[in-house]
Amino acid sequence: MTMADTATPLDDTDLRRWRACTRRFWLQRHTPARPHPVAEPPEAHVVQGPAPDVALRASFPAGKWLPAPSTPADWAHAQEQTHIALAEATPDAEGWALFGACLASDDGARARIDLVTRGPHGWRLFKLRYATVGTEADVDTVALWAHVAARCGLRVQTVGLLLVDTGFIYPGHGCYAGLLREVDLGPSLGSRPTGDWLAAMQACLRGGLPPMPTGAPCTQPRPCEQLGRCNPPAGRPAPWTHVPAWTSSGANWPPSCVPRATPMCTACRWTPCPMAGCAAPPRRCSKARRWWRPRPPR
């Protein structure tokens, strides 16, 4: 019996973690932690725009919504409802779409697809990105969805993103039809070996804790939810926090606060006093021209 048969199926969130850091992916699957709240950059949002469901309803007035599953029983029920809804769909059903379609493949992956609609030559899968541009992670997600749908026997005609059309002019009266534009990602999927990725992820889970990869994004673009459990190997600096607002000056450092030649700051290789409760400001790095201090213990 393989890992795919015994563990919770992999999804696009697992793929995003694995692509960013295999250690984070392994830790999250074995010891789940609640992710930090994520706020999209302000420029990625539509200012004073309608809610995403309102925009979708305007483009697909005959759409059907499936609630998000949270338990294995919910997933089984959602998959059953998805297959029933897809079987009832007809190519000439204008404005029809299925929001939140749930599918699971036989190679240990599952997907909750934002939007599935019927085309003249097959199914059309889209990820809603309430922004004007997408990201590489969006392409990875769509590639996984297309892989799962194909393994479920669906003939996929189009895969892409639904983005906000910057040329849309709101006519008033709640008419948001045309706000979303389709971006075809089919030509980009050839660079995404999704099947190989799933096999590598399952092999990673069967092994031990992976080493910390070079350039692991521990704090970028936001702190990793596994920082408290991810102990860096010996000889590797601990994650540091850049504190540009640190303005303490003129404080007299006690003798115990003499900086130690520990490879913490990558520019000058100095670190402030590591004593707990020491209120002395950190040493100013003359090379990096930044204030640095260690992350508080959890």
N, C-alpha and C positions, 0 to 999 in steps of 0.2 A: 504494500500500500504506500503510495507516494505522499509527499507533503501536501500536494494539491487535494488529496482525498481526505486528509485529517484536519487541516487547518482552515481558518476562515479564508474564503477566497480573496485574492488580491484585487484591489481596485485602483482607481486613478490617484487617490491620495497616497497609497503605498508606492506607486510608481514615481510620484513626485518626490517623496522622501528618498527613495532609493537612488534616483538620479542625482539628488543633491548630496547625499552622504549615506553610504551603506551602513555605517555604524548607527546613525540615527534611525534608519529603517529597521535594523535588527532590534535595537532597544525598544522601539515603539511597538513592534509586534510581540515581543516577549514581556515587556513591562509597560503597558500603555500609560501614557500621561496626557493630561488635557492640554491641547494646544493653546498657545497664547492668543488672545484676541487679535484678529487681523483687521487692519483698517486699510482699505485701498488708498493709493495716492489720490489727492484731490483732483489732479488733472485727469484721472482715469474715469471720472464720473460725469454724468450729464447734469449740468447745473439746472435746477428747477425742472427736472424732467419727471415724467410719470413713473409709477412703479413698474418693475419689469413685467409683472403679470398683466398689467394693463396694456403694455405695449404688445405682448404676445397675443392677448385676446383680440386686439385690433387687427393683427395680421392673420390670425387663425381663429375666427369667431366660432367655428365648430369644434374646437379643440377639447380634448378630454384630459383631466388631471388625475394622476395617481399619487397618493400620499407617499411621503418618504418612509421607507422601511427602517426599522431600528433593531429588530431581533431576527434570528434565523426564520422563525415562523412568519414574520412580516415579509421577509424576502421571498419565501416560497409562495406566499399569497400574491405578492406583487408580480412575480414572474408569471404566475398563472393568469392574472388579469391582463398582463401585457400581451401574452400570446392570444388571448381571447379578443382583445381590442385590435390587434394586428390582423387577425383572421377576418374580422368583420369590416375592415377598411376596404374601400373600393377606389380605383384610380380616379373616378369622376366625382369623388366627394370633395366639393370645393370648400376650402377653408378648414379641412380636417387636419388634426395633428394630435399626437399623443405626447403629453408632457410628463417627464419622469418615468419613461419606460425602463423596466428592470429586466436585465438579461444576465445569464451566467453561462460560461463556456465550459467545455469538458476538460480544459487544461488548467483549471484552478483560478479563473478570473471572473469577475462580475462587473457590471456597469449599470449605472443609473443615468440614462441619457436624457439630456435636457429636452430635446425635441426630436420626434420621429414623424415624418410625414411621407405620404405616398407619391411617388413620381411615375412618369409613364413607363420607365424601364426598371424600376426597383424602388428601394427605400432610400430616403434622404435623411441623414443624421446631422444634427446641428448642436453645437454648444453655444449657449447664450452668454455673451460677454458684453455686459452693459457698459461698454466703453467704445472708443473710436478705433482702437488698435488691439490686437491680441498679443500673446506672449508665446515663447517657446514651450512653456508648460501647457498652454492650451493645445498646441499641436500634438504634444505627447498624449494628452487626454483623449483627443479625438481619434488618434491612431489606436489607442487601446479600445475605445468604443467600437470602432470599425472592425477590429480583430474579434472582439467578443460577438458582435452581431453576425459576422461571417461564419464563425464557428457554430452559431445557433441555426445556421441554415438560411439566413436572410440574404437576399440578393441586394447588396448595397450599391446604389447608383451614385450618390453624392455624399460627401462628408465635408463639413465646413464649420464656420463660425457665423453667428448672427451678431453683427456689430451695429453701432449707432451710425446712421447716415448723417454726416455733417451738413449735407445739402438739404436736409428735410426742413420744410417750412410748415409750421403748425398752423392749420387753418382755423383752429378754435373748435368749440362744441365737442371736445373730447375725441376728436378724430385723429388717432395716432397711427393709422394705417400708412405704411411706408417709412416709419421711423427706423426700422431695422433693415439692414442690407445683408445679403448673403455673400460670404467670402469662401470660395472653393479651396479646400486644403488637400484635395486629391493628389496634386503633383508633389506635395511635400511629404506624403506618407512613405514614399520609397526609402527615405533616409531613416525611418523609424522601424528597426527590426523588432517588432513587439513580441513575437513568439520567442526570440532569443532572450529578450529582456525578462520575460516571465520565467523562463527556465533558469536564468541567472539569479533572479530573486528567490526562487524556491531553493536553489542550491545554497544561497547565502543563509536562509533560515535554517537549513539542516546543519550548517556548520556552527562554529563558535563565534564569539564576538569579533567582528572584523576590526582591523586596525583603523585608527583615525586617518582618513585620507588627507593628502597634502592639500592645503587650501580649503579645508572644511569650513563651510559658512556657519560658524557657531553662533554668531550674533548678527549676521547680515542675511536678508534685509531686516530680520527680527530675531530675537533670542530663540534658540532651539528649545523645545519643550523638554528635551532630555539632558540639558546641561547639568542638572543635579545628579544624574546617574552616570554620565559619561566622564570618567576620570581619564585625563590625558596620560599617555604612557610616560614612563620615566624619561627625563631629558627633554620633554616637550613642554613649551610654555603653556600655562593655563590661559584660558580666554581672558582678554582684557577689555575694559570698558573705556571708551574715549569720553572724557568729561570736559567739553569745551567751556562749560559755565563755571568751572572751578576757579575761584578768584582769591582764595586765601593767600595772604602774603604777610611777611613780617613776623610770623610765628617762630619762636625759638624751639628748635628741635632738641629733644633730650639726647644724651649720648647713645641710648639704645636705638635711636632712629637713624643712625648713620647708614646711608644706602649700601646695600650689598651688591656685589658683582654677580647678580643672578641674571641669566638671559631671559629677561621679561620684555623689556622694550626692545623692539627689533632695530631701532635706530641707534641707541646708545648703550643698550644692554645693562641698564640700571633699573632698580626697583625701589619703591618706597618701603618704609618700615612695615614688616608684616605682622607686627604685634597687634593682637586683638584689642580694640578699644582705643588705640592710639589716635589722637586727634590731630597729629601733625600733618601738614599738607604734603602731598607727594612731591618728589623731586622734579623740577622742571627739566625736561629733556631738551637740551640746547640744539640737538640735531633735528629732532622731529618737530620742535616748537609746539608741543602739545602738553597737556596735563594728562597724566595717566594714574590710575589707581586700580588695585585688584577688585574683582567682583566680590560683593559681600557673600559670606558662606551661607548655604541654604540649610 
